[in-house]
Each structure stands twice: as C-alpha cells, then as structure tokens.
Amino acid sequence: MFCINCSRFVIVVWNNKGGAGKTTLTFHLSTEYAIRNPDVKVVIFDLCPQANISAALLSNKDEKDGGFRGDDMVKAIPEGEKVKCSDIDGNVKTYDRTVSGYLMAQHDITKIKHSEFLVQPGRKDNPNKFITENLFLLCGDQYLEVISRGLDSERIILRPQSTDGPWKKITSYLKVFRDELVKSDPTSNYVFFIDTNPSFSFYTELAITAGTRLIVPIMSDDFSLSSVKSMFYLLYGVEIDNKRDVRYRTWKTFEFWDRANTENIKVPKISLIINNKIIAYARRSATAVSAKQQEIQTYVNRVCKERPEIFDVPNDADPDEPMDTNETESNISILELNDFHSMAVTALHLGCPLSKLPKTIKMDAFNIPNPTQNRDSYWPRLFAIIKQIEKLTSDDDLNRVR
C-alpha cells in the first residue's frame, strides 16, 4: 500500500509487565499489515523463549480441527533441515533454523546467509493457509534462555568497560541480522516486528537494540503505571523518583540506557501506547478502566514534556479514528483496543488473522458458530491502529527513521 524508501523499519512490541497482550497484539498487527501490504516483506523476530508467536504462525490447524498444533510445529523446526555456514577457515557448520541457531552462528564468526534462517509459515511443508506468503519468521525456541546467559556473561566479562568492544558487538547481533538481510536483498522493502518477553533480559536488549520504533501495550490496573515508569527508566533513564540512594550510582554502568548511550546505540522511539484488553460498557470504556488510563496518560504527558526526543508518533493522526482518546497536552495519546476474549485464543490456536476468520469454527473446545460476527466488535479499533502503523512506515515518516 505504501512505498517504503527505508527498509529498516523495526517495530518492537514491549512492556515489562506480564499479561499485557504483547504476543497477541504483535501477531495481529504483523499479519494484518502483511495482508494489506503484499509488496512488503514482513519479518517477525521471536525474542521470547516460550516461542508463542512462532507457534501461532506455524500452526497448521484448520477450522475443522485438522492439521498440526503450532507448538508441535515449533518443536519440529530444529529437527528439520539445518542452516549451513562456514567459519573463517572454510569449515562447514550446521545450525538450527531458529533465533538460537542464528545467535550461535553469529557468535562463531561464520559466513551467514541470513535469509536461510527465516521460515515462511505460508509456504513451508504443512503451511498455515491463513498466513500470506510475504510474511517471514525467525523462529523462537526454548534454548534462547540458555544461550542468552552465555552471551550476556561474555559481553560483560571481556573488557566490560571498553567502548566498541564485546558488549556493543554482542548486543547488536539482532541488529546485524536486520541490516545484513536488507543488504542482501536491496530491491525489496522490509518491515520488521519483534515479539518480546515481559522481563528486561539480555534478549530483550537484543530486541530493543534492533528496533527503530516502540509500541507499548498496557492495561488499566493498579500495576500498569509502575510498569510504564519502569519502562521509561530502563530504556531512557527517566528517573522514577529523585531520591535514589547515592550508592546505586556505582552500578550505573550496568544499566542498559546508560551503556547504550555510552556505546552510541540508539534506543527506539515510542510511537504508540495501546491500552490493551479494554472492557467496554455501552460502547465506552468502563469507569475504572478510564480512571487508571488517565493516571498513565498524565504521567506520559509529563515525560513527553520533559523528554520529547524519546517519542515519535505517526504524522497527521486523524482525530476521528475510533481508537483515539481524549485530547491531551502531549503529542501521544493512549489508544484503546477492546479485549478479544475467547476470540484471541481461537485466532492464535488457528494462527489466523481476524480478517481471515472462517465463517464457522468447529474444533475440540472451540465451537464458534459465527466468529465473524464476534470479530466485528474488535476489528474497527485494530484496523485503525494498523493504519497508524502504515502512517509510520509511509514515505514522510520514514525520512526520520535512522
């Protein structure tokens, strides 16, 4: 739909709070974006050891309960054809076609053809019929946790205080994948989505370092404001309070935001904050939901006023979009997305975008006579958010992308 003149637009979906709906949101935004933009290669990096988005994308289930479960398909990836890479001496080594396999290959200093690590859910053996062929996946796997511990130790132990050393090199592994993939295919346009885990671990830092824009899913509860404050501090050094014990300053070099600044690593700017799983009454958010959301909006306004450089929102936002909230002093408003309820479970089990839901679904524990009718209550706001992402990846906005 859009002519993309910069192929390094990387959207990270992250919040360090569990249950905010990161994987569900990433799945629907990326798959619907791929449907609407068939000339763009949409690449998903699965940076969560649970590999949930990989399971959804690789699912071979159909609406009549045929095919294979997504988690079984994920387990089959390492058992399939390996990726062959040669080291500096010309010796051939083989690696799993997963994110852990890539990290091992990158660490071994091998010659890598990055595209060979990607899986096409819509074209592989036993394909997912609901996924378009322009979508690619760097598959997650359970070994990410173990490999990350080793890489994290190595980047810190080896000359920990030196700039442009192991810390920057290892932290940039996923960014290297992004850049080399684009470099090897200069005639194609790419947009990347990265699914993350709820903590702030080494592999989260890999995702953040590779990103250019950040989407922050939140919820309206007593704990979300704390997680938003933590997010601003972990990524941008925005102090949660100004009464920190002076003794903590000696540990500053171990904080990601400070080290990233020292190493000249650019942290992605915040483009969208989405209040996920909204429960609505009479087409309006519940009163308690609105009150908690306003608390978070007030804090975001303050940060935006003090640190405007960490935000970058779509140009020409349409005030009539159904997900827009009340006008605020900041240039970023919290967008609302209704809770998908059981439809979220069904869509991920099938690996099916909302726009492609079958007319009937009959599976064990999933008997939905009219899923498209249920979808219509969720679709307008999701569609409006996807259009915001398309504005982000349009010509005018991409001129600002690093």
N, C-alpha and C positions, 0 to 999 in steps of 0.2 A: 504493500500500500504506500509506503514511504520510500523515497530514495535516500539511502543511508550513505553518507560520504565519509563516515568514520566507522571502521569495523571493530572498534574496541569498546563497545558499549556493554558494560558488565553490571548487571543488577544483582546485588546481594540482598537477600531477604533474611533479616536477623533481628532478634531481640534476645537478651539473655534471661528471659523468663520462659519457663516451660508452659505448654498448653495454649500458646498464643495463636496457633494455627499456621505456623511458618510453612510446613510442608504442603498442607492443603492449598494454601494461598499460592505458593510457588508453582505447584502443579497446574492450577487453573490459569494463572496468569501466563505461564510459558506456553502451555498447549493451545490456549485460545489465541495468543499472539502469533503462534506458528500457523494456525488456521487462517488468520486474517492477513498474514504477510507471507505468502507462499514462496516469494523470491528471496526471502531472507533465511539463512541457515541459523536456526535457533539451537544453541548448545546449552545443556544443563550440566553443571558440575554438582555431584552429590557429595557434599562435605560433612555428612553425618554418618557415624559408624553403624547406625541402625539401618541405613540404606532404604528408608521408607519410600522416598520419591522414586528411587530406582525400581522398587517392587511395583509401584503403581504404573510406571511407564512400561515396564516389561511384562505386565500381566497379559495373559493370553485367554483370560476368561471371556465368555460371551454372555448375552442376556438369558441364555437357557442353561447356564451352568456348565457349559462345555469348556474345554481348554485347561490351561495350567495356571496355578496361582502365581502371583508376582514374586513372592518371596522364594518360591522354588526356582523360578527363572533366574533370580539373582544368584542363588547358590550354584546354578549351572554355568554361569559365565566363567569362573576360574577353571572349570573342568573342560571348557571348550578350547578352541584354537588360541594359542598363545601369540603374543606380540614378540617378534624377533628384533633385537637391537644388537649392534656391535660396539665393543668397547674401543678404547684408543689403540689397542694392539690388534684390532681386527677380529677378536674372538666374539662369536655369536652367543648372546644370552637370551633367554626367553622370560617373559613376564606375563602376569595375568592382565587381561583387558579390563582393568579396574583402576580406581584412583590410587590404591595402594601399589598396584603394579607400576603405574607411571612414576610415583614418588621414588620407588626403588630404582627404576631405570634412570631417572634424573640424578639420583644420588650416586649411582655407579658410573656417572660420566660416560654415558653411551650415546651413540648416534640414534636419535629418536625420530621416527615419522609419527608425529603426534596424532594425525587423523586415524591411525591404526588402533589407537586406544579407545576410540569412540564406537559406541553401539548405536544402530538405528532401530529403535523399537518398532517402527512401522515397516521395516524391510527385512529384519533378521529371520532366521528359522522360527517358525511358530510366531509370526508377527502379531503385534497388537493392532487390530483392524481399526481402532478408533484414533490412532495417532498418525499424524501426517508424516510424509517421508522427509520433510525438511527439518525434522527435529532429531537432534543427536544427544547422546548421553555419555558422560564419563561416569561409569557405574560406581556406586558406593560399595563398600564391603566391610566386614567385621574387623579386618586386620588394620584398619586405619588407626584405631586407638593405639595399638602396639607400635606400629611404625612411627606414629607421631611422637611417642615418648622418646624413641631413639633419636629422631631428628632434632627434637627440642633440646635434648641433652647435648647433642653435638654442637649445635649453633651457639650454645651458652658457654660450654666448657672451652672450646677452641677460641682463644683470643676474644673473650667476651666483651671487652670494652672497645675493640677496634672498629672503626667505621669501614664500610665497603668490604667487610670480611664475611665469615661464615653465617653470622646472624642475618644479614641482609640477603645473602645468596640463597640460603635455605628457606627463609620466609617468603621469598619471591618465586618459589617453584611453580605455583599455580599460575602466577602472572606470566611466567616464561611459557607455560603451555598455551595460554591465551595468545600471546604475541607470536609464537612460532607457528601456531595453527593458522592464524591470519596471514602471516608472511608466506606460508607455503601455498596459499590459495588466494592470491591478490585480486582475482576477478569476482570473488563472492563477497556478499555482505553478511556480517555476523552480528548477532545479538546474543549475549550470554546471560543465563540466570544461575544463581548459586543458592542451593538449599543448604542450610546450616543447622547446627545443633544448638540447644538453648544455653549452653555454658560459654565461657570465653576461654577456649583451649588453644593449643597450638594450631590445630586445623581450622579453627575459627579465624585465627590470624592469617593463615594462608588465603582464606576466602576474602577477608577484608582487604588484604594487600592486592588481590587480583581485581577488586571491584572498582568501578567508577561512580556508581550511584547506589544509595542505600534505601531500601523500603523497610520500614519498621512496623511490624504488626503488634498491636497492643490489645488489651482487654480492659473493660471498665470494672475493676475491682480494687480492693484495698492495697494490693501489692504491685499494681502496674506502674504507679507513679514512682515507686522506688526503683523498679527495673529500668524505667526511662532515664531517671537520674544516673543510674549506674552505667547505662549505655553511653550517655553523653560524657561521663568521666573516662570510661575505658577507652573510648575511641578518640576523644578530642581534648581530654584533660580539663573538662568543665568541673570545677570543684563542687562536690555535693554539699559541703559546708566549709567554712573558712577557719575552723577551729582544730584542724588536724594536728596531732602531736608532732612536734618538730622531729622526733626520732624517725618518723616514717620517711622523711626526706632522703635518708641514706639508701632507701630502697627504690628511689625514683628511676634509676637506670633499668630496672626490671619491669617497668610499666610500659605497655605497648605504645601508648600515644607519645610518650617521651622518646622512646627508642626510634619509633617511626619518623619522628621529626628530626632526630639526630642523623638518621640514615637517609634522609630526603625521600622517604616513602610517603606517597600521597594517600591519604585515607579518603574513601568515597564520601561524597557529599550526600546529605539526606534530601531525598526528593519527595517521598510520600510517607506519611504516617497514617496507618489504617487501623481503625478500631474494628477488630475482627470479632465475629460471633455476636453481633448485635441482636438483642431480643427486642422486638418491636411490638407495641400495642397501638391499635388504631392508626397504623402507618407511621407512628412516631416512636423514637427510642423510649424505653422505659425511663421513668423519672430518676431512679437510682443510677442507671447507666449514664444518663446525661450529666448528672452531678459529678460523677467520677471522671467522665471525659473532660468536663470543664476544668477540673483540677489539673489534669495533664496538659490541657491546652494553655492554661495560664502559665505553667512552667515553661512550655515550649516557646511561648511568646517572649518570656524573659530571656531565654537563651538566644533566641533569634535576634533580639535587640542588642545583646551583648556580643554575640559571635555570629554575625550574619554570613561570614565566609564559609561556614560549615553546612549551609543549606543551598539547594539549587532545585527549584521547582519547575514544572512544565510552563512554558510560555502561554499566554493567552488562555488561562483557565476560564472555562465557561461557568458563570455563576448559576446557570440553570441546570447544571449537571445534577442528577438525583442524589449523588453521594456527598455533595457539598454541605458543610455545617455552617454555623453562624459566622458572620464576618468577624475577623479578629485583627489586632494590630500587626500580627506577624504576616509574613508572606507565605506561610504554610499552615493550612487548616487540617485538622484531623478528619479524615474521610471515614465514612461508615460503610460496613459491609455486613449484611444480615448473616446470622448463624445458619449454616446449611443443614443443620440437624442430621437426620439419617441419610440425607442425600449426599453428604460429604463421604460417609462410609461407603455408600454404594458406588459413587463415582471412582473413588480410589481403588476399591476392590476390582472393578472392571478396568481401571486405567482409562476412563472415558471422560473427556471434557464435557462440561454441562451442555454445550451447544450440540453435542452429538449423542445425547442420551437416547436410547431406543424407546419406542412407544410403550413397550411393556418389558418388565424385568421379572423373570421367574427363576430364582435360584434358592438354594438352601439358605434359610434365614433372611432372604431378600426377595420378598414378593410384593412388588410395587406395581399396581395396575395402571397407573397413569403418571409416570415420572416426569413427563414434560410439563404437566400442569403444576406440579410442585416446583419445578425449575423456574417457572416464570416469576415466582416471588423473589428469587435470588438474582436472576440474571441481569436486570437493569443496572444495579449498582456495580456488579462485577464488570459488566460491559463498559460502564463509564470509567472505571479505574484502568481498564485495558486501553481505552482511548487516551487517558493521561500518559500512559507509558509510550504510546505511539507518538504523542507530542514530544516526549523526552527524546525519542530516537529519530525525530524529524530533522531536517537539514539545519534549521535555525538553532535548535538546542544543541545539536552535535558539534557545532562550531565551538562550544565551550568545553567539550569533553577532552580530557587530557589524552 
